Amino acid sequence: MPEMDGFVLLERTKDRFPDMPFVMETAVHDGSLIVKAYRDGAYDYVSKPFTSEWLVAAARRALEYRRLKLENRAYQARLFDGAVAAQGETVESAS
């Protein structure tokens, strides 16, 4: 990419779309860059050369991760709403 590298793109993507899993792809085979990618928030890291099946599998895992994360968030919200409602019922019955 002429205007930015993958790490800048990762940072901008995470800032704008924090729930989007980011699969980084590169031709550079440097272990320290892989570690940096994960530390900076990449969900997965695919090195060239790769097959289309490998890339599709990485994308599917990332999308499944996102689905589960959003499902978990919705579940936690329902639990919180239920706890607040139950607390309200306890306060009303104590009056």
N, CA and C atoms as a LAMMPS dump frame, in Angstrom:
ITEM: TIMESTEP
0
ITEM: NUMBER OF ATOMS
285
ITEM: BOX BOUNDS ff ff ff
-5.0000000000000000e+02 5.0000000000000000e+02
-5.0000000000000000e+02 5.0000000000000000e+02
-5.0000000000000000e+02 5.0000000000000000e+02
ITEM: ATOMS id mol type element x y z
1 1 1 N 0.867 -1.17 0
2 1 2 C 0 0 0
3 1 3 C 0.91 1.228 0
4 2 1 N 0.727 2.092 -0.948
5 2 2 C 1.654 3.224 -1.062
6 2 3 C 1.524 4.273 0.037
7 3 1 N 0.355 4.467 0.598
8 3 2 C 0.16 5.568 1.552
9 3 3 C 0.295 5.154 3.011
10 4 1 N 0.202 3.851 3.296
11 4 2 C 0.295 3.391 4.676
12 4 3 C 0.678 1.92 4.683
13 5 1 N 1.148 1.452 5.826
14 5 2 C 1.433 0.023 5.928
15 5 3 C 0.266 -0.665 6.643
16 6 1 N 0.373 -1.971 6.787
17 6 2 C -0.706 -2.739 7.395
18 6 3 C -0.979 -2.375 8.836
19 7 1 N 0.053 -1.94 9.544
20 7 2 C -0.135 -1.58 10.955
21 7 3 C -0.922 -0.277 11.1
22 8 1 N -0.707 0.65 10.208
23 8 2 C -1.498 1.892 10.218
24 8 3 C -2.945 1.564 9.858
25 9 1 N -3.133 0.699 8.859
26 9 2 C -4.489 0.29 8.486
27 9 3 C -5.186 -0.419 9.641
28 10 1 N -4.455 -1.281 10.345
29 10 2 C -5.012 -1.969 11.514
30 10 3 C -5.446 -0.959 12.567
31 11 1 N -4.6 -0.002 12.865
32 11 2 C -4.921 1.012 13.872
33 11 3 C -6.166 1.809 13.472
34 12 1 N -6.209 2.25 12.231
35 12 2 C -7.358 3.036 11.763
36 12 3 C -8.633 2.203 11.754
37 13 1 N -8.509 0.961 11.372
38 13 2 C -9.679 0.081 11.345
39 13 3 C -10.192 -0.155 12.754
40 14 1 N -9.295 -0.44 13.695
41 14 2 C -9.711 -0.689 15.078
42 14 3 C -10.336 0.558 15.702
43 15 1 N -9.828 1.735 15.345
44 15 2 C -10.413 2.966 15.863
45 15 3 C -11.83 3.169 15.337
46 16 1 N -12.008 2.905 14.069
47 16 2 C -13.306 3.181 13.43
48 16 3 C -14.311 2.044 13.608
49 17 1 N -13.836 0.803 13.593
50 17 2 C -14.703 -0.368 13.7
51 17 3 C -14.139 -1.317 14.756
52 18 1 N -14.298 -0.986 16.031
53 18 2 C -13.64 -1.772 17.085
54 18 3 C -14.097 -3.23 17.164
55 19 1 N -15.283 -3.549 16.678
56 19 2 C -15.772 -4.928 16.752
57 19 3 C -15.396 -5.76 15.533
58 20 1 N -14.742 -5.15 14.552
59 20 2 C -14.392 -5.888 13.343
60 20 3 C -13.086 -6.644 13.558
61 21 1 N -13.128 -7.974 13.419
62 21 2 C -11.868 -8.712 13.504
63 21 3 C -11.017 -8.42 12.27
64 22 1 N -9.744 -8.256 12.459
65 22 2 C -8.833 -7.84 11.396
66 22 3 C -7.887 -8.991 11.084
67 23 1 N -7.915 -9.456 9.85
68 23 2 C -6.991 -10.498 9.406
69 23 3 C -5.903 -9.813 8.591
70 24 1 N -4.691 -9.846 9.101
71 24 2 C -3.57 -9.195 8.429
72 24 3 C -2.903 -10.189 7.494
73 25 1 N -2.534 -9.709 6.311
74 25 2 C -1.876 -10.532 5.305
75 25 3 C -0.597 -9.834 4.889
76 26 1 N 0.482 -10.62 4.779
77 26 2 C 1.756 -10.01 4.418
78 26 3 C 2.677 -11.015 3.749
79 27 1 N 3.651 -10.502 3.053
80 27 2 C 4.702 -11.328 2.472
81 27 3 C 5.942 -11.332 3.361
82 28 1 N 5.939 -10.529 4.397
83 28 2 C 7.083 -10.432 5.301
84 28 3 C 6.991 -11.543 6.337
85 29 1 N 8.047 -12.332 6.457
86 29 2 C 8.072 -13.444 7.406
87 29 3 C 8.985 -13.084 8.568
88 30 1 N 8.46 -12.296 9.484
89 30 2 C 9.229 -11.817 10.63
90 30 3 C 8.39 -12.044 11.878
91 31 1 N 8.884 -12.904 12.758
92 31 2 C 8.133 -13.247 13.959
93 31 3 C 7.779 -12.05 14.818
94 32 1 N 8.659 -11.056 14.897
95 32 2 C 8.365 -9.884 15.724
96 32 3 C 7.197 -9.086 15.143
97 33 1 N 7.049 -9.092 13.817
98 33 2 C 5.908 -8.397 13.213
99 33 3 C 4.601 -9.135 13.475
100 34 1 N 4.685 -10.456 13.501
101 34 2 C 3.481 -11.243 13.821
102 34 3 C 3.041 -10.943 15.246
103 35 1 N 3.983 -10.937 16.162
104 35 2 C 3.665 -10.614 17.565
105 35 3 C 3.088 -9.211 17.662
106 36 1 N 3.682 -8.265 16.97
107 36 2 C 3.182 -6.883 16.981
108 36 3 C 1.759 -6.822 16.437
109 37 1 N 1.482 -7.544 15.381
110 37 2 C 0.138 -7.544 14.796
111 37 3 C -0.895 -8.017 15.816
112 38 1 N -0.604 -9.113 16.504
113 38 2 C -1.534 -9.619 17.515
114 38 3 C -1.662 -8.645 18.687
115 39 1 N -0.56 -8.082 19.123
116 39 2 C -0.61 -7.119 20.24
117 39 3 C -1.408 -5.874 19.866
118 40 1 N -1.325 -5.48 18.592
119 40 2 C -2.043 -4.295 18.13
120 40 3 C -3.512 -4.574 17.84
121 41 1 N -3.932 -5.83 17.957
122 41 2 C -5.349 -6.134 17.825
123 41 3 C -5.758 -6.942 16.614
124 42 1 N -4.804 -7.467 15.847
125 42 2 C -5.173 -8.316 14.716
126 42 3 C -5.77 -9.615 15.249
127 43 1 N -6.811 -10.089 14.592
128 43 2 C -7.415 -11.364 14.985
129 43 3 C -6.572 -12.522 14.468
130 44 1 N -6.07 -12.39 13.251
131 44 2 C -5.278 -13.45 12.645
132 44 3 C -4.239 -12.834 11.717
133 45 1 N -3.288 -13.645 11.311
134 45 2 C -2.158 -13.181 10.508
135 45 3 C -1.874 -14.257 9.473
136 46 1 N -1.96 -13.905 8.199
137 46 2 C -1.757 -14.862 7.119
138 46 3 C -0.548 -14.419 6.308
139 47 1 N 0.403 -15.327 6.125
140 47 2 C 1.619 -15.01 5.374
141 47 3 C 1.533 -15.565 3.953
142 48 1 N 2.067 -14.78 3.023
143 48 2 C 2.171 -15.26 1.643
144 48 3 C 3.311 -16.259 1.564
145 49 1 N 3.258 -17.227 0.712
146 49 2 C 2.124 -17.554 -0.148
147 49 3 C 1.076 -18.32 0.651
148 50 1 N -0.171 -18.104 0.345
149 50 2 C -1.252 -18.821 0.998
150 50 3 C -2.257 -19.251 -0.071
151 51 1 N -3.04 -20.246 0.281
152 51 2 C -4.07 -20.707 -0.641
153 51 3 C -5.359 -19.954 -0.366
154 52 1 N -6.235 -19.967 -1.335
155 52 2 C -7.528 -19.304 -1.131
156 52 3 C -8.302 -19.988 -0.01
157 53 1 N -8.134 -21.303 0.13
158 53 2 C -8.825 -22.023 1.213
159 53 3 C -8.351 -21.549 2.576
160 54 1 N -7.058 -21.281 2.692
161 54 2 C -6.494 -20.817 3.947
162 54 3 C -7.044 -19.43 4.295
163 55 1 N -7.112 -18.56 3.308
164 55 2 C -7.635 -17.215 3.536
165 55 3 C -9.122 -17.249 3.873
166 56 1 N -9.882 -18.081 3.16
167 56 2 C -11.321 -18.214 3.448
168 56 3 C -11.527 -18.756 4.86
169 57 1 N -10.719 -19.717 5.256
170 57 2 C -10.827 -20.272 6.614
171 57 3 C -10.539 -19.206 7.663
172 58 1 N -9.532 -18.375 7.435
173 58 2 C -9.216 -17.291 8.374
174 58 3 C -10.371 -16.304 8.452
175 59 1 N -10.955 -15.974 7.316
176 59 2 C -12.091 -15.044 7.302
177 59 3 C -13.296 -15.643 8.016
178 60 1 N -13.555 -16.918 7.809
179 60 2 C -14.686 -17.575 8.491
180 60 3 C -14.49 -17.59 10.002
181 61 1 N -13.271 -17.9 10.433
182 61 2 C -12.996 -17.887 11.883
183 61 3 C -13.197 -16.489 12.462
184 62 1 N -12.747 -15.487 11.735
185 62 2 C -12.896 -14.106 12.204
186 62 3 C -14.367 -13.717 12.299
187 63 1 N -15.147 -14.09 11.295
188 63 2 C -16.579 -13.761 11.315
189 63 3 C -17.31 -14.517 12.423
190 64 1 N -16.933 -15.764 12.655
191 64 2 C -17.545 -16.534 13.74
192 64 3 C -17.179 -15.919 15.095
193 65 1 N -15.938 -15.489 15.237
194 65 2 C -15.506 -14.807 16.458
195 65 3 C -16.358 -13.558 16.694
196 66 1 N -16.563 -12.767 15.64
197 66 2 C -17.361 -11.544 15.766
198 66 3 C -18.797 -11.877 16.151
199 67 1 N -19.373 -12.915 15.502
200 67 2 C -20.739 -13.31 15.822
201 67 3 C -20.853 -13.714 17.289
202 68 1 N -19.925 -14.508 17.762
203 68 2 C -19.957 -14.945 19.163
204 68 3 C -19.756 -13.784 20.128
205 69 1 N -18.875 -12.867 19.763
206 69 2 C -18.638 -11.696 20.613
207 69 3 C -19.904 -10.848 20.741
208 70 1 N -20.579 -10.609 19.621
209 70 2 C -21.814 -9.821 19.657
210 70 3 C -22.931 -10.567 20.376
211 71 1 N -22.997 -11.882 20.184
212 71 2 C -23.996 -12.695 20.882
213 71 3 C -23.757 -12.643 22.392
214 72 1 N -22.502 -12.728 22.8
215 72 2 C -22.157 -12.653 24.212
216 72 3 C -22.538 -11.296 24.79
217 73 1 N -22.26 -10.23 24.047
218 73 2 C -22.611 -8.884 24.5
219 73 3 C -24.127 -8.746 24.683
220 74 1 N -24.899 -9.284 23.747
221 74 2 C -26.36 -9.222 23.852
222 74 3 C -26.847 -10.03 25.052
223 75 1 N -26.249 -11.19 25.283
224 75 2 C -26.601 -12.019 26.423
225 75 3 C -26.309 -11.289 27.732
226 76 1 N -25.15 -10.653 27.819
227 76 2 C -24.802 -9.906 29.024
228 76 3 C -25.77 -8.75 29.252
229 77 1 N -26.194 -8.085 28.188
230 77 2 C -27.155 -6.992 28.318
231 77 3 C -28.483 -7.512 28.839
232 78 1 N -28.917 -8.673 28.335
233 78 2 C -30.175 -9.258 28.832
234 78 3 C -30.063 -9.634 30.303
235 79 1 N -28.901 -10.174 30.698
236 79 2 C -28.697 -10.504 32.109
237 79 3 C -28.741 -9.253 32.976
238 80 1 N -28.096 -8.194 32.523
239 80 2 C -28.082 -6.94 33.259
240 80 3 C -29.503 -6.389 33.373
241 81 1 N -30.243 -6.39 32.256
242 81 2 C -31.621 -5.887 32.276
243 81 3 C -32.482 -6.711 33.229
244 82 1 N -32.268 -8.027 33.23
245 82 2 C -33.021 -8.892 34.148
246 82 3 C -32.659 -8.621 35.597
247 83 1 N -31.388 -8.375 35.861
248 83 2 C -30.957 -8.081 37.23
249 83 3 C -31.523 -6.753 37.7
250 84 1 N -31.559 -5.759 36.82
251 84 2 C -32.124 -4.453 37.174
252 84 3 C -33.621 -4.594 37.437
253 85 1 N -34.307 -5.366 36.589
254 85 2 C -35.744 -5.568 36.782
255 85 3 C -36.012 -6.302 38.094
256 86 1 N -35.206 -7.305 38.393
257 86 2 C -35.384 -8.05 39.646
258 86 3 C -35.1 -7.166 40.845
259 87 1 N -34.13 -6.297 40.735
260 87 2 C -33.827 -5.377 41.828
261 87 3 C -35 -4.427 42.046
262 88 1 N -35.61 -3.97 40.956
263 88 2 C -36.774 -3.096 41.062
264 88 3 C -37.939 -3.779 41.739
265 89 1 N -38.131 -5.073 41.432
266 89 2 C -39.198 -5.836 42.061
267 89 3 C -38.929 -6.014 43.542
268 90 1 N -37.675 -6.207 43.923
269 90 2 C -37.31 -6.371 45.331
270 90 3 C -37.568 -5.078 46.096
271 91 1 N -37.237 -3.947 45.49
272 91 2 C -37.46 -2.655 46.141
273 91 3 C -38.944 -2.393 46.306
274 92 1 N -39.738 -2.713 45.281
275 92 2 C -41.19 -2.49 45.352
276 92 3 C -41.833 -3.383 46.399
277 93 1 N -41.417 -4.641 46.502
278 93 2 C -42.021 -5.542 47.472
279 93 3 C -41.616 -5.199 48.904
280 94 1 N -40.496 -4.533 49.063
281 94 2 C -40.042 -4.135 50.405
282 94 3 C -40.794 -2.905 50.896
283 95 1 N -41.426 -2.152 49.985
284 95 2 C -42.105 -0.918 50.382
285 95 3 C -43.417 -1.173 51.07
